[in-house]
Each structure stands twice: as C-alpha cells, then as structure tokens.
C-alpha cells in the first residue's frame, strides 16, 4: 500500500468534508444532512483501496461490471456503501440489483421493472433515486424534466415505479450541463428542487427526501440548493488514469 497516496487522499477528503460543512452552515443546514459520495469510476483497485484506508465509506461507481470486480475484491477488507451513479443498461440490471446499496440513476420504467424482478429473485429491496434530465441535453440520461409545464406527463411512469414492491424510491438525481462557473449550475439545481416539491405533493406517501446533485465543480452551490448527496471524484482521488 502506497502510504503517501493514502495520506494525500485523506488530506483532500478532509478538505472537501470541511467545505461541505461550511457550505451547509452558510445555507442554514445541518452538515450531517449532506453525504459525500466519492466517485471511483475508472480508478484502479489500489486507488480505491487507498481511499478506503483514508476513511472514505461511500463509493460511487458508473459501470456495473467494473464496480462488481471492486466490490468482490474489497468486501472482506472494508465496510463500504456502494452507490451506482451511472446509466444502467438493461442487461446489467441483475448486477446492480445484487450488489449495490443505492441506485442514483433510475432513468426509465423499463429499467425499474427489470430491477424489481431481479431484486424479487434475490429477496431484497433496492433503494433508488429517479434521474431527471433538467437541462435538455441529448447526451444526458434521465426522465425529461427540462420543461416544467410538461411535468404532469411524468406522473404515470413515476406512479408505476412506486408500485414496484422491490424498489424503494428515496428522491431525485440530476447531472446539469457542464459549466466553468458553479453559479451557472444553480438554475438546474433549483429546477430539481421544484420537481422534488411537485412530486411530493402528488405522491405524499413516497419518500422524496434525497437530492443527489453537485460534483467537484459545483457541489457548494448544490448544497445551497438542497443537495443531500454530492458526488465528488477528481477533487479527492485525483484524475482518472489515461489508458
């Protein structure tokens, strides 16, 4: 184990935690209401292991097969909460149903039904957040939510997902367009917050409490707008190795 790598990650991790705490306090929020997901997609196993040695306990992965290899390699060494934050292809649904503690990126009724079936076979319930595309970018996944006047058209699919007994909705997730200035992300975070309120009014029986939004570039702005999960990779574990 590269002790310098562990020390470097620990220092960056603590610095981000301090900035999260300060951002929450500025927003009048309890810092404990914001959790940090450290994104380790495409990072080699030694970097993931170093992050866990540095005190990280929630890891976010984008690719199911890559993540499952890490999960199996590390499960006897560390207690880790594994979050799936990337787009899930239908044919990878079984892996996600079996191995993850929380899915941030549930983006279709078709995927929800597949996950529900696999979770039923495994005898477990998967907590999940609905991913919404609030920016209208064709390159982004998620239920279409950039036009607020069209939100009522989302309700039938949301209602169908809520009726699946092996999925437990916990809230909403988004990836806004990439900007150089964090302030430019704010309207998109505000839109997700309004959508959270809209869904909570329509389906008060469900849990809409979580908002997964904000990355290395804009997490402090996201916290001001209500994020309960921020997803940060580069600022803690460094750049992904180029292959």
C-alpha positions as CSV (number, residue, x, y, z in Angstrom):
1,X,0.0,0.0,0.0
2,X,1.3,3.4,-1.0
3,X,1.1,5.3,2.3
4,X,1.7,8.7,0.5
5,X,-1.3,8.0,-1.7
6,X,-3.4,7.2,1.4
7,X,-2.2,10.4,3.1
8,X,-2.8,12.6,0.0
9,X,-6.4,11.2,-0.4
10,X,-7.1,11.6,3.3
11,X,-6.0,15.3,3.2
12,X,-8.2,16.0,0.1
13,X,-11.1,14.1,1.6
14,X,-10.9,16.1,4.8
15,X,-10.7,19.3,2.9
16,X,-13.8,18.5,0.9
17,X,-15.7,17.5,4.1
18,X,-14.8,20.8,5.6
19,X,-16.0,22.7,2.6
20,X,-19.3,20.7,2.7
21,X,-19.7,21.5,6.3
22,X,-19.1,25.2,5.7
23,X,-21.5,25.3,2.7
24,X,-24.2,23.6,4.7
25,X,-23.8,26.1,7.6
26,X,-23.9,29.0,5.2
27,X,-27.2,27.7,3.9
28,X,-28.5,27.2,7.4
29,X,-28.5,23.4,7.1
30,X,-27.2,20.7,9.4
31,X,-24.0,19.5,7.8
32,X,-24.9,15.9,8.7
33,X,-27.8,16.2,6.1
34,X,-25.2,16.1,3.3
35,X,-23.4,12.9,2.5
36,X,-20.3,12.7,0.3
37,X,-20.1,10.0,-2.4
38,X,-16.5,9.6,-3.5
39,X,-16.6,8.7,-7.2
40,X,-14.1,6.0,-8.1
41,X,-15.1,5.1,-11.7
42,X,-12.2,4.0,-13.9
43,X,-9.9,4.2,-10.9
44,X,-7.6,1.2,-10.3
45,X,-8.1,-1.0,-7.3
46,X,-5.1,0.4,-5.5
47,X,-6.6,3.9,-5.6
48,X,-10.0,2.6,-4.3
49,X,-8.3,0.7,-1.5
50,X,-6.2,3.8,-0.6
51,X,-9.4,5.9,-0.4
52,X,-11.0,3.4,1.9
53,X,-7.9,3.4,4.1
54,X,-8.1,7.2,4.1
55,X,-11.6,6.9,5.7
56,X,-13.9,7.1,2.8
57,X,-17.0,5.0,3.3
58,X,-19.4,5.8,0.4
59,X,-18.2,5.0,-3.1
60,X,-19.9,5.9,-6.4
61,X,-19.3,3.8,-9.5
62,X,-20.6,4.3,-13.1
63,X,-20.0,0.9,-14.7
64,X,-21.6,-2.2,-13.2
65,X,-19.1,-4.8,-14.2
66,X,-16.0,-2.7,-13.2
67,X,-17.7,-2.0,-9.8
68,X,-18.6,-5.6,-9.1
69,X,-15.0,-6.6,-9.5
70,X,-14.0,-4.0,-6.9
71,X,-16.8,-4.9,-4.6
72,X,-15.8,-8.6,-4.7
73,X,-12.1,-7.7,-4.2
74,X,-12.7,-5.4,-1.2
75,X,-15.7,-7.0,0.6
76,X,-13.6,-8.8,3.2
77,X,-11.4,-5.8,4.0
78,X,-13.7,-2.8,4.4
79,X,-17.3,-1.9,5.2
80,X,-18.4,0.1,2.2
81,X,-21.6,1.6,1.0
82,X,-21.6,1.1,-2.8
83,X,-23.7,3.6,-4.9
84,X,-24.4,3.2,-8.6
85,X,-24.4,6.6,-10.1
86,X,-24.1,5.9,-13.8
87,X,-26.5,4.9,-16.5
88,X,-27.6,1.3,-16.1
89,X,-28.1,-0.8,-19.3
90,X,-31.0,-3.2,-19.1
91,X,-28.6,-6.2,-19.5
92,X,-26.6,-5.0,-16.4
93,X,-29.7,-4.7,-14.2
94,X,-29.0,-8.0,-12.5
95,X,-25.6,-6.9,-11.3
96,X,-27.0,-3.7,-9.9
97,X,-29.8,-5.5,-8.2
98,X,-27.4,-7.9,-6.5
99,X,-24.5,-5.7,-5.5
100,X,-25.4,-2.0,-4.8
101,X,-26.8,-0.3,-1.6
102,X,-28.3,2.7,-3.5
103,X,-29.0,3.5,-7.2
104,X,-28.9,7.2,-8.0
105,X,-29.7,6.8,-11.7
106,X,-33.0,5.1,-12.2
107,X,-34.0,6.6,-15.6
108,X,-36.8,4.5,-17.1
109,X,-39.8,2.4,-16.2
110,X,-38.4,-0.4,-18.2
111,X,-35.2,-0.5,-16.1
112,X,-37.3,-0.2,-12.9
113,X,-39.3,-3.3,-13.8
114,X,-36.1,-5.3,-14.6
115,X,-34.5,-4.2,-11.4
116,X,-37.7,-5.1,-9.4
117,X,-37.7,-8.6,-10.9
118,X,-34.1,-9.3,-10.1
119,X,-34.5,-7.9,-6.6
120,X,-37.5,-10.1,-6.1
121,X,-35.4,-13.1,-7.1
122,X,-32.7,-12.0,-4.7
123,X,-35.2,-11.3,-1.9
124,X,-34.1,-7.8,-1.4
125,X,-35.4,-4.2,-1.8
126,X,-33.2,-1.7,-3.7
127,X,-33.3,1.9,-2.6
128,X,-33.2,4.2,-5.7
129,X,-33.5,7.7,-6.9
130,X,-35.1,8.8,-10.1
131,X,-32.7,10.5,-12.5
132,X,-34.1,13.6,-14.3
133,X,-32.7,15.5,-17.3
134,X,-33.3,19.1,-16.2
135,X,-31.1,20.7,-18.9
136,X,-32.5,19.2,-22.1
137,X,-29.1,17.8,-23.3
138,X,-29.4,14.9,-25.7
139,X,-26.2,13.4,-24.3
140,X,-27.7,13.1,-20.8
141,X,-29.9,10.3,-19.5
142,X,-32.9,10.7,-17.2
143,X,-36.6,11.4,-17.4
144,X,-37.3,14.5,-19.5
145,X,-37.8,17.3,-17.0
146,X,-36.4,20.5,-18.6
147,X,-39.9,21.8,-19.5
148,X,-41.8,22.4,-16.2
149,X,-45.1,22.6,-18.0
150,X,-44.7,19.0,-19.1
151,X,-44.1,17.6,-15.6
152,X,-47.6,16.2,-15.3
153,X,-46.8,13.9,-18.2
154,X,-44.1,12.2,-15.9
155,X,-46.7,11.2,-13.3
156,X,-48.0,7.9,-14.8
157,X,-44.5,6.4,-15.0
158,X,-43.5,7.6,-11.6
159,X,-46.7,6.1,-10.2
160,X,-45.9,2.8,-11.9
161,X,-42.5,2.7,-10.4
162,X,-43.9,3.5,-6.9
163,X,-46.0,0.4,-7.2
164,X,-43.0,-1.9,-7.6
165,X,-42.5,-3.7,-4.3
166,X,-38.8,-4.4,-4.5
167,X,-37.7,-0.8,-5.3
168,X,-37.9,1.9,-2.7
169,X,-37.7,5.4,-4.1
170,X,-35.7,7.8,-2.0
171,X,-35.5,11.0,-4.1
172,X,-34.2,12.6,-7.2
173,X,-30.9,12.9,-9.0
174,X,-29.6,15.1,-11.9
175,X,-26.5,15.9,-13.9
176,X,-26.8,19.5,-15.1
177,X,-24.9,20.8,-18.2
178,X,-21.2,21.3,-17.5
179,X,-20.2,24.9,-16.8
180,X,-17.0,26.7,-15.9
181,X,-18.7,28.7,-13.2
182,X,-20.6,26.9,-10.4
183,X,-23.2,29.7,-10.3
184,X,-24.4,28.7,-13.8
185,X,-25.5,25.3,-12.4
186,X,-27.8,26.9,-9.8
187,X,-31.0,27.2,-12.0
188,X,-30.8,23.5,-12.8
189,X,-30.4,22.6,-9.1
190,X,-33.3,24.8,-8.3
191,X,-35.4,23.1,-11.0
192,X,-34.7,19.7,-9.5
193,X,-35.7,21.1,-6.0
194,X,-39.0,22.3,-7.5
195,X,-39.6,19.0,-9.2
196,X,-39.0,17.3,-5.8
197,X,-41.7,19.5,-4.3
198,X,-44.0,18.8,-7.2
199,X,-43.7,15.0,-6.8
200,X,-44.0,15.2,-3.0
201,X,-47.3,17.0,-3.5
202,X,-48.6,14.4,-6.0
203,X,-47.3,11.3,-4.1
204,X,-47.1,12.3,-0.4
205,X,-47.0,8.6,0.6
206,X,-43.5,8.2,-1.0
207,X,-40.1,9.3,0.3
208,X,-38.7,12.2,-1.8
209,X,-36.2,13.4,0.8
210,X,-32.9,12.8,-1.1
211,X,-31.4,15.1,-3.8
212,X,-28.3,13.8,-5.5
213,X,-26.7,16.7,-7.3
214,X,-23.4,18.5,-7.4
215,X,-19.9,17.4,-8.4
216,X,-16.3,18.6,-7.9
217,X,-17.1,21.7,-9.9
218,X,-20.3,22.9,-8.2
219,X,-21.1,21.0,-5.0
220,X,-21.2,24.0,-2.7
221,X,-23.8,25.6,-4.9
222,X,-25.7,22.3,-4.9
223,X,-25.7,22.2,-1.1
224,X,-27.1,25.7,-1.0
225,X,-30.0,24.4,-3.2
226,X,-30.7,21.4,-1.0
227,X,-28.4,18.5,-2.1
228,X,-28.3,15.6,0.3
229,X,-25.7,13.7,-1.7
230,X,-22.8,15.3,-3.6
231,X,-20.7,13.1,-6.0
232,X,-17.1,14.0,-6.0
233,X,-14.2,12.2,-7.6
234,X,-11.3,14.2,-9.1
235,X,-11.1,16.6,-6.1
236,X,-10.4,13.6,-3.8
237,X,-8.9,10.7,-5.7
238,X,-7.3,12.7,-8.5
239,X,-7.7,12.3,-12.2
240,X,-8.6,9.0,-13.8
241,X,-5.6,7.3,-15.3
242,X,-5.5,7.6,-19.1
243,X,-5.4,4.3,-20.9
